[in-house]
Every structure is written in C-alpha cells, then in structure tokens.
C-alpha cells in the first residue's frame, strides 16, 4: 500500500469550477476572486480579506503596508519555514530570531520580551501545524513594551505599538479562546498552497483587525495597489467601456490571485467543514494507534482550542536524529512518506550567512532532532491510516532492537 505525504484533495466539483472560469473568459483577478475574499471574511468573522498569490506575499505586503524597512527589526521564531523570515529580509529590515520554549513549539516568552528594542516594529508568531499561538501572552508583551515603540508613518502612528502579524499558513479554520484564527492577531496571513488544508494550487489571503483612524477599505486598497504594480485601476475596473485611463502610484509588485485559483478556493471553502472533520477523525485514529509507544504527539484539540489539524507531528522521546532519519528511511521502504517540520532556520545556509548560530537555539534544535511528521490529509482512507500505524510500530521496534 502506497501512502503519499500530502496530495491535494481535488474533486470533480473543483475541476468543473475551473472549467467554468476558463469558459467565462475571465481568468485573472476578477469576480470569482472578489467573491472568494467576501466568503473568507464571512467564514472567519473578520468581514474582509485580501486574496493574493501566496501567504509569503501576504506577509511581505503587510510589512510594507506597515512601513517596515531598513533600520527596523522584526522578531519571529527560529522554528519555522523560511517564508516567515525571508519576507523580513525582502523589506530590508533586521531579522531577529527567538528560540522556542523548552519542550514547546512556540517562542520562549521571556526571550521574546528580551528581544524587543526601540527598533522592533513587528512580531511574527507562527501557528505551527494549525494550532494558534498564545496571542494573549504575546499582546501582553507588546503592551509591556509599548513605551519603546517609535512609530514612523501613518499606520504605525495609528496603531501606536508593535504590530502582531500571524503566520497562519497552517491554521485556516483554527479556533482558540473563543476566536477564529484571523481574529486574534492584528494581521493574519493564510496559505492555500497545494499541500494546505484548503488549496487554490498556489495562493493566500490576509485578514486584519480594524485600526482606529485607518479605514478598512483603505487597507484593502493598499493590498490591491501593492499586488498589481501600484496601478490605480485593476483589470476588472478597466473593462468598463471607456474606463481605460489609469495611473501607477508606486513601482510596486505583481502577486495577485487569479479567478482560476479562486474558483478552486470557492469549492474548497464549501467543502471545508467536512475536510476539517475528516482531519480530526484521522488524528484521533493516529492518537489511539500510537498510544502504546513512548512518543509525544502534538496536541491539536483541547478544552479552549481547536486546531485546523494541518500536520501530525510526533516526537520520538529520547531518540536521536540518526534514529529519526533511519525511521523515515524504513517507512519509505514500506512506501509510507514521512517528513520533518522543521529544520530550525539557523541550520540553513541562508540564515547561517546572516550570522545565526544553531547553538544559540537549543530548544528548537531539541525539537528538530527527534521530530517526525506522518501523512495527514483528507485523501487518506482508514485502511491507509491503519497501515501507517502498523508500519510505524514495526519499523520503530525493529530499529530499537538494532
């Protein structure tokens, strides 16, 4: 039995929706994209959203909207994918990495507080695997450090403190403490990449909480301008008879979502409650099946939180990186695809070249050394889940015996 890691869950309904978009003659940003944005805002309870071509674009344009640039500092976790950090480099700001807490998947709160300086403009928490971070504590730190904040530009002055921008690439549909993901941080950036719970092939969306003195419509228009070359009129507006005239307000970027992508997303959004329920059922089956092994399983559900169930993370308690790697190889021989989330950023060449040393991040390294990620997606059958559990048991025990 072959078990792939994370194929997209695409049905004939999505295929037909793409066909309809193609037949409509409108395939770039148009009515389907605008409807997708409307439905995202409705689903998340934010009332608004801007859809772009990736979560990376959402994060970078948010930093630019907030006026972050050279001389500024942005803090995030060392335990994440490069996209969280690369956007900081793109805007010319200084990247500040913080270790995770001991045996925690989130930033160490004390180290986060210590990392804040007068130059800090943004904190980027990461909702790893689909579980929301402790935003209550993060905002407490932001308030404690409000006196250090030195605002520049209208948006920074209106907010009056460090901005919290969630990298929620994994967490569309998550909830915690009575809030949907998208309602907790100042700005929240989602991914709809092919491996995500809800996919548009590539794609992403950003939502935000209203800022006193700044109109939500103005914020939305900034995303549209930044994502479409700074053009004062998008293609949809220019199709009106006689409405060809336009201006370029800044030499901006090109990272808009297309109606082909949005057509997929609209179907996926209709299916999403069932997709989340299926992920929860698979996680429950995994948890039961691995309960007799000395492993630590990432907690997706609790009394006051519910994850999107994006990744099934397992720590091999007391085991080495070599053991983990050999286990992945053994599973691959059984045609079970496993993965690792993540290599801490200081292990990667790009971030070593920026001066980061992995030895300064012992807790993140401890997570990485014995973490393994098992397949978790809605194309999995119950039989495949049981096969993964069986293979995991057998391969784990064989390796222990040597």
C-alpha positions in Angstrom: 0.0 0.0 0.0 1.4 3.4 -1.0 0.8 6.4 1.3 1.8 9.8 -0.1 2.6 12.6 2.3 0.2 15.4 1.3 -1.6 15.3 -2.1 -4.3 17.9 -2.8 -7.9 16.8 -2.2 -9.4 17.8 -5.6 -12.8 16.5 -6.7 -14.8 16.8 -10.0 -16.5 19.8 -8.4 -13.3 21.8 -8.4 -12.4 20.7 -11.9 -15.8 21.8 -13.2 -15.4 25.2 -11.4 -12.1 25.7 -13.1 -13.7 24.8 -16.4 -16.4 27.4 -15.8 -13.8 30.0 -15.0 -11.9 29.3 -18.2 -15.1 29.3 -20.3 -16.2 32.6 -18.7 -13.3 34.4 -20.5 -12.2 35.9 -17.1 -9.2 34.0 -15.8 -7.1 36.6 -13.9 -8.3 38.7 -10.9 -12.0 39.2 -11.3 -15.4 38.4 -9.9 -14.5 35.0 -8.5 -11.6 36.4 -6.6 -13.7 39.1 -5.1 -16.4 36.6 -4.1 -13.7 34.3 -2.6 -12.5 37.3 -0.5 -16.0 38.0 0.6 -16.6 34.4 1.7 -13.3 34.2 3.5 -14.2 37.3 5.5 -17.6 35.8 6.3 -16.2 32.4 7.3 -13.5 33.9 9.6 -15.8 36.6 11.0 -13.4 39.4 10.0 -15.7 40.9 7.4 -12.9 41.5 5.0 -9.9 39.7 3.4 -7.4 40.3 0.6 -6.5 37.3 -1.6 -3.1 37.2 -3.1 -0.9 34.5 -4.8 0.8 33.2 -1.6 1.0 33.6 2.2 4.5 34.9 1.6 3.1 37.7 -0.5 0.5 38.4 2.2 3.3 38.7 4.9 5.6 40.8 2.8 2.9 43.3 1.6 1.7 43.6 5.3 5.2 44.6 6.3 5.3 47.1 3.5 1.9 48.5 4.4 3.1 49.0 7.9 6.1 50.8 6.7 8.7 48.3 7.8 12.1 48.8 6.2 15.8 49.4 6.7 16.7 50.2 10.3 13.7 48.3 11.7 13.7 44.9 13.5 11.2 42.1 13.1 11.1 39.2 15.6 10.0 35.6 14.8 10.7 32.0 15.9 13.7 30.0 14.8 11.4 27.0 14.4 9.6 27.7 11.2 9.8 27.6 7.4 12.0 30.1 5.6 9.0 32.1 4.2 8.3 33.5 7.7 11.8 35.0 7.9 12.6 35.7 4.2 9.9 38.4 4.0 11.7 40.4 6.7 14.9 40.3 4.5 12.9 41.3 1.4 11.8 44.6 3.0 15.4 45.4 4.3 14.6 45.0 8.0 16.8 43.2 10.5 15.6 39.6 11.3 15.6 38.7 15.0 15.2 35.0 15.8 14.0 33.7 19.1 14.3 30.2 20.5 11.3 28.1 21.3 10.4 27.5 24.9 11.7 24.3 26.5 9.6 21.4 25.1 7.4 24.0 23.4 6.5 24.6 19.8 6.1 28.4 20.4 8.6 31.2 21.0 10.1 31.4 24.5 8.0 34.2 26.1 10.9 35.6 28.2 13.3 35.6 25.3 10.7 37.2 23.1 10.3 40.0 25.6 14.1 40.4 25.9 14.4 40.7 22.1 12.2 43.8 21.9 14.1 47.0 21.3 13.3 50.6 20.2 13.7 49.3 16.6 11.2 46.5 16.9 8.2 47.1 14.6 6.6 43.6 14.2 6.4 40.3 15.9 5.5 37.2 13.7 4.1 34.3 15.7 3.7 31.0 13.8 0.6 28.9 14.2 2.5 25.7 13.7 0.6 22.6 12.5 -2.6 24.5 12.7 -2.8 25.4 16.4 -3.0 29.0 17.3 -0.3 30.6 19.5 -0.8 32.2 22.9 -1.8 35.6 21.5 -3.0 36.8 24.9 0.6 36.5 26.2 2.1 38.0 23.0 -0.1 41.1 23.3 0.7 41.3 27.0 4.4 41.6 26.0 3.5 44.1 23.3 1.7 46.3 25.9 4.6 46.0 28.3 7.0 47.2 25.6 4.7 50.0 24.3 7.0 52.7 25.7 9.8 51.5 23.5 7.8 51.8 20.2 9.0 54.6 17.9 6.3 55.0 15.2 7.0 56.2 11.7 4.3 56.8 9.1 0.5 57.0 9.4 -0.3 53.3 10.1 2.4 52.9 12.8 1.2 56.1 14.4 -2.4 55.0 14.3 -1.6 51.6 15.9 0.9 53.1 18.4 2.6 49.8 19.2 4.4 46.8 17.8 2.3 45.0 15.2 1.5 41.3 15.7 1.3 39.6 12.3 0.4 35.9 12.4 2.0 33.4 10.1 -1.1 31.3 10.0 -0.1 29.4 6.8 -1.2 26.1 8.5 -4.1 27.4 10.6 -7.1 28.3 8.4 -10.2 27.3 10.4 -8.4 27.0 13.8 -10.0 28.5 16.9 -8.8 29.4 20.4 -10.3 31.2 23.4 -13.5 32.0 21.5 -11.7 33.5 18.5 -11.3 32.2 15.0 -7.7 32.3 13.6 -7.9 35.7 11.8 -9.4 37.5 14.7 -6.6 37.2 17.3 -3.6 38.9 15.7 -3.5 42.4 14.1 -3.0 40.9 10.7 -3.2 37.1 9.9 -1.7 35.5 6.8 -3.0 32.2 5.4 -1.7 29.9 2.8 -3.7 28.0 0.1 -0.7 26.2 -1.3 -1.2 22.7 -2.8 -0.4 20.9 0.5 -2.6 23.0 2.7 -6.0 22.0 4.1 -7.7 24.4 1.7 -6.0 24.8 -1.6 -6.1 27.1 -4.6 -3.0 25.4 -6.0 -1.0 28.5 -5.1 -2.5 31.3 -3.1 -3.1 33.0 0.2 -5.1 35.6 2.0 -4.7 38.2 4.7 -7.2 39.4 7.2 -6.9 42.2 9.8 -8.4 43.7 12.8 -9.6 47.3 12.3 -7.1 50.0 13.3 -8.7 53.2 14.8 -8.2 56.1 12.4 -7.5 53.8 9.4 -10.3 52.7 7.1 -10.5 49.0 6.4 -11.3 49.9 2.7 -8.1 51.9 2.6 -6.1 48.9 3.9 -7.7 46.6 1.3 -6.9 49.1 -1.5 -3.2 49.1 -0.3 -3.0 45.4 -0.9 -4.6 45.8 -4.3 -2.2 48.5 -5.3 0.9 46.7 -3.9 -0.1 43.4 -5.6 -0.9 44.9 -9.0 2.1 47.1 -9.9 0.8 50.1 -8.0 -1.9 50.5 -10.7 -4.7 52.8 -9.7 -7.3 50.6 -11.5 -7.4 46.9 -11.6 -8.2 44.9 -14.8 -11.8 44.4 -13.8 -12.4 48.1 -13.4 -10.6 48.8 -16.7 -13.0 46.6 -18.6 -15.8 49.1 -18.2 -16.4 50.9 -21.5 -14.3 54.0 -21.8 -12.5 53.3 -18.5 -9.1 52.6 -19.9 -7.3 55.5 -18.1 -5.1 54.6 -15.1 -2.1 55.7 -13.2 0.9 54.0 -11.5 1.1 55.2 -7.9 4.2 53.3 -6.9 6.6 50.9 -8.6 5.0 48.0 -6.8 4.7 44.2 -7.2 2.8 41.5 -9.0 1.3 38.9 -6.7 -2.5 38.9 -7.3 -4.8 35.9 -7.1 -6.4 34.8 -10.3 -10.0 33.7 -10.9 -8.9 30.2 -11.8 -7.3 29.9 -8.4 -10.4 31.5 -6.7 -12.7 29.1 -8.5 -10.9 26.2 -6.8 -11.0 28.0 -3.5 -14.7 28.7 -3.6 -15.4 25.0 -3.9 -12.9 24.1 -1.2 -14.4 26.6 1.1 -17.9 25.0 0.7 -16.3 21.6 1.4 -14.1 22.9 4.3 -16.2 21.9 7.4 -16.2 18.3 6.2 -12.5 18.5 5.4 -11.7 19.7 8.9 -13.9 16.9 10.4 -12.1 14.3 8.4 -8.7 15.6 9.6 -9.9 15.4 13.2 -11.1 11.8 12.7 -7.7 10.8 11.3 -5.8 12.5 14.1 -8.0 10.6 16.7 -7.2 7.3 14.9 -3.5 8.1 14.9 -3.5 9.0 18.6 -5.2 5.8 19.6 -3.0 3.7 17.3 0.3 5.2 18.7 -0.8 5.4 22.3 1.3 2.4 23.4 4.6 3.8 22.1 6.9 6.2 24.1 6.3 9.1 21.7 5.0 12.6 22.2 2.1 13.6 19.9 1.4 17.3 19.1 -1.9 18.3 20.8 -4.4 19.6 18.3 -7.6 19.8 20.4 -8.3 21.0 23.9 -11.0 22.5 26.1 -10.5 26.0 24.7 -8.8 25.4 21.4 -9.3 23.5 18.2 -6.5 23.2 15.6 -7.0 23.0 11.8 -5.3 19.7 12.0 -2.7 20.5 9.4 0.3 18.4 10.4 0.6 15.3 12.6 3.9 16.0 14.5 5.4 13.2 16.6 8.5 13.5 18.9 10.4 10.3 19.3 11.1 10.6 23.1 14.7 10.1 24.0 15.7 9.2 20.4 18.5 10.8 18.3 18.4 12.5 14.9 20.0 9.4 13.4 17.2 7.2 14.8 14.6 9.6 13.3 16.3 9.6 9.9 16.6 5.8 9.8 12.9 5.5 10.8 11.9 7.8 7.9 14.0 5.6 5.5 12.4 2.4 6.9 8.9 3.9 6.4 9.9 5.0 2.9 10.8 1.3 2.1 7.2 0.5 3.1 6.0 3.2 0.7 4.9 5.5 3.6 6.1 9.1 3.1 7.1 10.9 6.2 8.6 14.3 6.7 10.3 16.7 9.3 8.8 20.0 10.4 11.2 21.9 10.6 14.9 22.3 10.3 15.5 25.4 12.5 16.4 28.4 10.4 20.0 28.7 11.8 20.8 25.3 10.3 20.1 26.6 6.8 22.8 28.2 4.7 20.9 31.5 4.1 20.5 32.2 7.8 24.0 30.9 8.8 25.2 33.6 6.3 23.2 36.2 8.2 25.2 35.3 11.3 22.8 32.9 13.1 24.3 30.0 15.0 22.2 26.9 15.7 23.9 26.5 19.1 22.1 29.7 20.3 18.7 27.9 19.8 19.0 24.7 21.9 15.3 24.2 22.4 14.5 24.5 18.7 17.3 22.0 18.0 15.9 19.6 20.6 12.5 19.7 18.8 14.1 19.1 15.4 16.4 16.3 16.3 13.6 13.7 17.1 10.6 15.1 15.3 8.8 13.1 12.5 5.7 14.1 10.6 3.3 11.4 9.5 0.9 11.7 6.5 -2.2 13.7 7.3 -4.6 14.7 4.5 -8.2 14.1 3.6 -7.4 11.7 0.7 -6.3 9.1 3.3 -8.5 6.1 3.8 -9.0 4.5 7.2 -7.1 1.5 5.8 -4.1 3.7 4.8 -4.1 5.3 8.3 -4.0 1.8 9.9 -1.2 0.8 7.5 0.8 3.8 8.6 0.3 3.0 12.2 1.3 -0.7 11.6 4.4 0.3 9.7 5.4 2.9 12.3 5.1 0.3 15.1 7.1 -2.3 13.2 9.8 -0.1 12.0 10.2 1.7 15.3 10.6 -1.6 17.2 13.0 -3.1 14.6 15.2 0.0 15.0 15.1 -0.3 18.8 16.3 -3.9 18.5 19.1 -2.8 16.3 
